[in-house]
Amino acid sequence: QMCIRDRFGYITKKSKIIFRLSNGEKIELQYTKDFAPKEYPKYKFTTYSAELNMNDEQIRQLQKAYIQEVEMHWSRRIESYTIYNPDYFMKELPKMIK
């Protein structure tokens, strides 16, 4: 049985995430270090946790438009994710700025 790590790989310094916004803009963030997944074979799931740095301009962009899609560049493949609840991120953004 193939685990999720085998399909996606890892989050490495070469990985990046791209936020596609409702106003047509995009924000590209590069990871600055490697992050390994935490696997739970008994429960058949894997979690990933990572940190990204954003500058003031990127924060302003996020405050002006909703995220519609996220494109994640894993070490093995690229995946796109549609965002279904953009309000949640908008509400949490002020906490992240502190």
N, C-alpha and C positions, 0 to 999 in steps of 0.2 A: 504494500500500500504506500503510495506516494504522500509524503507529508507536505505541508504548505511551504516549508522552507525550500523544498526541492523544486516547487513550481515558481515561486517568486524570488527566492534567494534572500539576500540580506539588504539592509540599509547600510550603504558604504559612503565614503567620502565622494564617490563618483555619482551617488544617487541624488536625485532632485525631485522636487514637487512643484507643480505648476497649478496655480489657482486661475481659473477662467471666470471672469466677472460678468455680471449682467450688462455692464456698459461697453463690453467688447474688449476691455483691457485684460491683461494677464500679469500675474506676479509669479516670477520664477525664484524659488528659494533652493539654495544648494546646502546639502548636509556637510558639516565640517568634521565629522568623525564617524567611525563605524559603530553600528548598533546591531547586536545579535537578537534574534527572536527568543521568546520564552515559550517553550513547548509544554503542552499538557497532554501527553499521549493517552492517558487513561480516559480523558474527556474528549479527545480527538479535536483539539483546537490549539491555535498558536496566537500569541499576542506580540505585537511590536510596539516599542516605545522609543521615541526619539525627540530630539530638540532641534529647533531651527532658530536662527537669528533673523529679525526683520528690522529694516531701517525705518526712519520716520516717514519717508515717502511711501513705502509699502503699507505702513499702517494707515496713512491717509487714504490710500487707494481702497483699502478694505472697509474703511468707514463710509465711503461714498457709494459702494455698489455691493450687491449680493454675490456670493460665490455660487456659480451655477454648476461647475464641474471641477473636479480635481484630477490631475494626471500625475500618477506616481511612477517614477523611474526607479524600479527595483534593480538589484544587481543582475537578475536574469531576464527580466521582461518589463514592459510598460503596461500599466493598467489605467483605465479611465473610470472614474466614479461620478455618477450624477448625484447632486446634492438635493435632498428632499426637504430639509428643514433649515434654510439659511438663516432664519431669525435667531436660532440658538447661538450660532457663531457671532452674529452681530451683538447679541446681548452679553456674551462672554468677553468680547474684545476689550472693553474698558478694564476688566480685571487683569488681563494679560499685559496691558500697558504699564500697570503699576510696578 
